[in-house]
Amino acid sequence: MDKGTDPSEVDAALADWRQGDILLSPTVPAIRLASAALALTVASKELFAEDPTATLSVVPEQFSGVMIVSQTCDLVRECKDRPHVLVCPLVTADSDLINAVEKGERPRFVRVSGLKSEPLVADLDQIFTLEKTVLAELATDHRPGANGDAEVRMVGRAIANKFGRTAFPDDFVAAISKMRKEIVRKHDKASPLGAFLQGALEIRVRAKPDWTTAEEVELLFVFEWDGEIPLDHDAHVESLVRRIDKSGAYPNVEGRAVGLDRLSAATYRASDVLDLDNLSRAEDN
């Protein structure tokens, strides 16, 4: 677009964009602020090596493109009212990381259908802001990201989960350590338990009445529909719950499989997603 572009042209160029769409263009660098007191990345170390007098500096880093993080409703609002859009970089990933992301085991990253032919994932740890005119100028590099409403909702949930993760009590994290390892180990296996875990949308946790005075903890293995729950679900839930250490602060932990169509809104709101990646990091640290 030329200098003096009319705002309506920008709005028209972004009219069919939505959250999760991708821009495959190295023209847009990811931008962050870094301190010379302790440069933490290769890019920031190189920048301060070139300019030893700098203390704080903006670090631009080239990637293969970006994914749209902003909600669709904000993205398509008139640029005069909402000039900014949030994006995150697309980073190169090997097959192991891609498989883990697609299984929901690495919530830092998102992979959408528009990247199926590319060894790339979106990195939610590096979100930054662009003005909408930048996207409009590079509209020829635009590619739909999420395929269909279900995947659009998946992207929205992934972004929400990334920034809404619950900090579970350390004692609870320790208590479910063996269960977490079993879930990670069996999730992708061709077995009845593996099929059960693959079918579940997510695992949610509810402390009753709350974590401060928890008398009971309930694990919810949530499926899209109640009719999709395998007939042998009780055996799988029981086998996983048996791996929980109930000798400490949480002696009463139960589990059940439930479809979203049978799960009350009150129970859903009172529970939190069990983020296996976050738990493993906490445990390793």
N, C-alpha and C positions, 0 to 999 in steps of 0.2 A: 504494500500500500504506500501511496505517496504522502509526503508531508501535507497536512491540511485535510486528511481523510475525514469524511463526515462520520460521526458516531453511529449513525444508522447502518453504515457499511460494516462496521465492526460487529454490531448486533446481528446483522444478517449472516455474516460469515460464521458466527458461533451458534446459530439458531438450532442446529441439529446435533450439537455436541452434548455429552452428558458425563456424569461422574464415571470414572474408570476408563474413559477414552484415552488414547495414547497419541503422542506426537513423536514419530521416529525421525528425529533431527538432532544432530550434534551441535546445531547452531546455538541452542539454549543451554548455558552452563548452570550447574547447581551452584548456588551462592550461599556462603555462610561467613560468620565473623570468627576470627581466631586470634589467639594471644601469643605473642612471642615468648611469654613467660614459660609456656610449655606447649609447643606445637604437637598435636596429637595425631595428625595424619601426614601421609607422604606429601600431599599437595601443600599443606600449610608449612611443613618443614622446608620444602623447596622455595616457597615464596619468601620466607624470612631469611633463608640463606642468600637470596638475591638482594635483599634489602635489610641489612643488619640493624639499621636505625629504626625500623618499624617496631611499634609496640602492639597495636591492634591493627588488624587489616582484614579486608574482605577477600575471601579466597574463592575464586571461580574454578570449578572443576568440570571438565568435559565428560559427558556420558553419551549413551546412544540415543537418548530422548527422554521424555517425561510422561507421567501418567497424571490425569486430572484427579485431584483429591477433593476439590470443592463439590458441594452438592449441586445437582443439576439445576435446581431452582435458582441458585445464586449465579450459576454459570450463564444462564440464558437471560438473566435480568439485564435491563439496559445498562450499558457500560458507563453512562453518565451517573447512574445511581450506585452501581456496584462495579468499580473499575478494576478490582483485583480478583485474581484466581489463584488458588493454592494448587501446587503441583509437586511431584516428587520424582527423582531421577530413576531411569531404567538402568539397572546394573547387570553385568554379565554373570551368569550362574551356571554351574556345572549340573550334570544330570541328578546327582544326589540332592543338591539344594532344591532343584526344581521339583523333584518328587516329594520332598518334605513340605514344600510350600503348597503343592496341590493337595496334600493330605491334611493341611491345616495345622502342621506341626511347627511352623515358623511364622508367627503372626507379625513379625517385623516386615515381612515381604508379602506382596500380592502378585498373583499371576492370572491374567485374564485371557479369554479366547483369542483376542487380537494379537497375542504374543506367541501363539502355538508354533509358529514357524521360526521363532527367534529364541536364542538361548538367554533370555532376559527375564528379570523380575523387577517389580516396582519396590523401591526401598522407602518405607514410611518413616524411617529414622532421619531422612534428609529433606523434609518438606520445606519449600520456600515459596515466595510470592512473585507472580508476574502480573503486569498489566495486560488486560484483555487484548489490546492492540497487537501484542507480540504473537498471541495465538492466531489472530486473524491474518497476520502477515505470513504465517507459516501454515496456513490452512491446507495447502496442497500436500503437506506431510501428515495430515490428520488421518488416523485410522480408528474405526470403532474398536472399543476395548472389550466390554462385556457383551455377551451374546444372549439376548433375551432377558426378560424381567427377573427370572430366578437368579441369574448371575449378577445382574445389577444389584439385587438385594444382597447377594453374597459380598460384593465389593463394599457396599455400605456397612455391612456388619463387620467386615474385616477392619475397616477404618475406625469404626466405633469401638471395637474390641481393643485395638491398639492403644487408644487413649482412654479407655474406660476399664482397664484391667484392674482387678481387685488384688490388693496386697493381703493375701491370706495370712493368718497367724503362723509364725514359724513352727509351732508345735504341730499344727495341722499339716503343713507341708512335709514335715519329717514323718508324720504318721502314715501318709499315703505314698511314701517314697517307693515302696515295692510295687504298689498298684500302678503307679505312674510308669515305672519301668516295664511292667508287663503289657500295659496298653501300647506303649511305643514299640515294644518288641513284636507284638502280635498284630498290630493294626493292619499291616499290609500282607499278612500271610493268607494263603489259601486254606482257611480252616473255618469252622463254624464261629469261633470267637472273632476271628479276623473279619468275617462277613458281618457280624453283629456290630463291630466297632466302625467298619466302613459305612454302614447304613446310618449310623447316628450322625445327626447334624452337629451336635456339640454335647459336651458334658457340663451340666450346671450343678452348683453347690448351694445348699440352703441351710443356714444355721438357725435353729429354733430355740429361743425366740430371737437371739442375735449372737454375734461372736463373743460379746463380753460375758454373757451368761448362758452360753450354749448348753442346753440339756440334751440336744440331739442334732446330728448333722445328716442331711439327706442328699444323696447323689442322684441326679436326674439325667438319664441317658435319653436325650431328646431326639425324636425322629420327626420327619415332616408330617406323616400321617400315622394315626394309631394302627391302621391296617397294614403298615409297612414293617411293624415290629415282628421279628422272627418268633416263631412259636416257642423256641427254646430259650427265650430271653431271660427268664428267671435264673436258669442255670448259669448263664454268662455273668449276670449281675452278681450273683452269689459268689462265683469264683473270684471275681475282682474284689469284692468287698472283704472276702476272707484274707486278702493280702494286706489289709490295713491294720496297723498297729493300734490296738484299742486299749493298751495298758497305760496310756498317758492321759492327757487332758480331754481327749474325746473318745470315751468308751462306747458311746452309742452312735454308730454310723450305719445307716441303712441306705439301700439303693433301689431304684426302680426304673423301668423303661416306660416312656410316655410319648404320645404323639402331640404335636403342637395343637391339633384340633381338640385334644382333651385336656390340655394344660391350661389352668386358669391364669388370667392376666395377673392376679394378685400373687400367685406362686412364682410366675416368671419374673415379676418385678422384684420379688424378695430374694431371688437367687442370683448367682454370679457365674460367669463362664469360668470353667477350670482350664486355665491356659497352661498347657503342658510345657511349652517352650519356656515360659516365664518361671515355672516351677523348677525346671531342670537347671536354669541359670542360677536361681537362688540356692539350690542344693549344692551345685558345684562351687559356689563362692563360700 
